[in-house]
Amino acid sequence: MLSENQLKFVQVENNTAVIDSRIYCRDIIEVHHGDWMRNVLDEYKDQVESRFGVIRFENGKPQKGTQGGRPEKYALLTEAQCNAFLSLSRNSKTIVGKKMDLIADFEEAKTRIRESLERALFAEPDSEVEALKQRVAELEAKIGATVTDRLEFPYSSKQLHRDSRIASHSYVVGAIKRDFIEGQDYQIVENELFMTEQMYLGFMLSFRSEKGADISVLPDTLLIITKFFFQFQQARSKKNARVAQSDRYKQMELLEYN
């Protein structure tokens, strides 16, 4: 949770630094809050909102040291809104110093918000990294070798799906199983499909060509994709031949049976 220690005037609401208009009037510009709401905020509200967003209003109990009564309406001003109203207020040596303190307070609040968001941003990836490390350890124990050392099938279908951002994962797996040879082009480990680097690059280059080829790698692209195309055709021909041969045996068995 974001700490607000040492913030003199500003508070943090939903990762946004704001100042209570009552504090603004009492501690910064030294005017009566009700008068300021009527004579300044109401008069310039539309102009400020048109440039710096809608002003948020709240109803709260009267602050300590004031007489009780109906809930008091006040505003929560963002930094930009506050600066707009600051430009309309009078200056004195004391007030100028307080304005400087307020600016410093907003800067401190923004620093804390940024640090809090960074901690939240990197907290989840850390847990994901640990989960991936655990998964790698489990695979190593299962297949008896480090995953990173399995240079023959270094890429998973999930990685191809994630990197390409085009086809669904089930489509990727189905296409590979349909058109390529298990053990030669890909391998199944604990229901996960891993493929050769050449297959991965071939798919990625074909996907990339749909988005627009990277001219800087065009010569290498042509070499790899051409080689991949012929291997693809060869693999499909071998598989089709095996399927055809299998169908022929089945037909012969049926004829012999009849």
Secondary structure, DSSP 8 states (H G I E B T S, - for coil): ----TT-SSEEEETTEEEEEHHHIIIIII---HHHHIIIIIHHHHHHHHHHH---EEEEE---TTS---S-EEEEEEEHHHHHHHHTTS---HHHHHHHHHHHHHHHHHHHHHHHHHHHHHHHHHHHHHHHHHHHHHHHHHHHTS-GGG-TTS-EEHHHHHHHH-SS-HHHHHHHHHHHS-BTTTEEEETTEEEE-HHHHHHHHHHHHHHH---GGGHHHHHHHHHHHHHHHHHHHHHHHHHHHHHHHHHHHHHHHH-
